Amino acid sequence: MSTIQVNAIQSSTGTQEVTQTTIFSGTAKAWSNLNGTGTIAERDSFNISGYVDNGTGNYTFTIANDMGDTNYGGHGNCDRIIDTTNATEGCQYANILAGSQDFICVSATPTADDQAMVLMSILGDLA
């Protein structure tokens, strides 16, 4: 396997440049778009190798290429789609591990609640 070593990547016009720091530290290392209702189903993802339905509104995402440690950042959004109206719900991360992440969607009551749109991303350093 060959290795390319650069400090930055530049567009062919020379008007846009991305440093290696941005690539390594500033981009999502994993993300997912999951249907969390009924039998959960992936719509699309990056660096996610599997999902577990842990019960109502509680999902585990398995990271294919582990994070370097458990000090990564996460972002998520849960939406319950009712007819043509999106009701935004809350979400929280739990059981943060280098190789997996639990994600819990909660309603306003607040109780765990299955969601039609479970969107999450993980930012940080890969192992």
CORMOBEL-V416968 format. One record per residue. N is the residue number from 1. SS is DSSP state (H for helix, E for strand, L for the rest). PSI is psi as a letter, one per 20 degrees, with the letter a starting at -180 (none if undefined). BURIAL is b if it has 24 or more other C-alpha atoms within 12 Angstrom, else e. Layout:
N_SS_PSI_BURIAL ; N_SS_PSI_BURIAL
This chain:
1_L_p_e ; 2_L_q_e ; 3_L_p_e ; 4_L_p_e ; 5_L_p_e ; 6_L_q_e ; 7_L_h_e ; 8_E_q_e ; 9_E_p_e ; 10_E_q_e ; 11_L_q_e ; 12_L_h_e ; 13_L_i_e ; 14_L_j_e ; 15_L_i_e ; 16_L_p_e ; 17_E_q_e ; 18_E_p_e ; 19_E_q_e ; 20_H_h_e ; 21_H_g_e ; 22_H_g_e ; 23_H_g_e ; 24_H_h_e ; 25_H_i_e ; 26_L_j_e ; 27_L_q_e ; 28_E_p_b ; 29_E_i_b ; 30_E_q_b ; 31_E_r_b ; 32_E_q_b ; 33_E_o_b ; 34_E_p_b ; 35_E_o_b ; 36_L_j_b ; 37_L_q_b ; 38_L_c_e ; 39_L_o_e ; 40_L_q_b ; 41_E_p_e ; 42_E_p_b ; 43_E_g_e ; 44_E_q_e ; 45_E_r_b ; 46_E_p_b ; 47_L_k_b ; 48_E_p_b ; 49_E_i_e ; 50_E_r_b ; 51_E_q_b ; 52_E_p_b ; 53_E_o_b ; 54_E_j_e ; 55_E_a_e ; 56_L_o_e ; 57_L_j_b ; 58_E_o_b ; 59_E_q_b ; 60_E_p_b ; 61_E_p_b ; 62_E_p_b ; 63_E_p_b ; 64_L_g_e ; 65_L_o_e ; 66_L_q_b ; 67_E_q_b ; 68_L_h_e ; 69_L_a_e ; 70_L_j_e ; 71_L_k_e ; 72_L_r_b ; 73_E_q_b ; 74_E_q_b ; 75_E_q_b ; 76_E_r_b ; 77_E_p_b ; 78_E_p_b ; 79_E_p_b ; 80_E_o_b ; 81_E_o_e ; 82_E_o_e ; 83_L_d_e ; 84_L_j_e ; 85_E_p_e ; 86_E_p_e ; 87_E_o_e ; 88_E_p_e ; 89_E_r_b ; 90_E_r_b ; 91_E_q_b ; 92_E_q_b ; 93_E_q_b ; 94_E_r_e ; 95_L_l_e ; 96_L_o_b ; 97_L_r_b ; 98_L_h_b ; 99_L_i_b ; 100_E_r_b ; 101_E_p_b ; 102_E_q_b ; 103_E_p_b ; 104_E_p_b ; 105_E_p_b ; 106_E_q_b ; 107_L_a_e ; 108_L_i_e ; 109_L_h_e ; 110_L_p_e ; 111_L_q_e ; 112_E_q_b ; 113_L_p_b ; 114_L_q_b ; 115_L_q_b ; 116_L_h_b ; 117_E_o_b ; 118_E_o_b ; 119_E_p_b ; 120_E_q_b ; 121_E_q_b ; 122_E_p_b ; 123_E_p_b ; 124_L_a_b ; 125_L_p_b ; 126_E_q_b ; 127_L_none_e
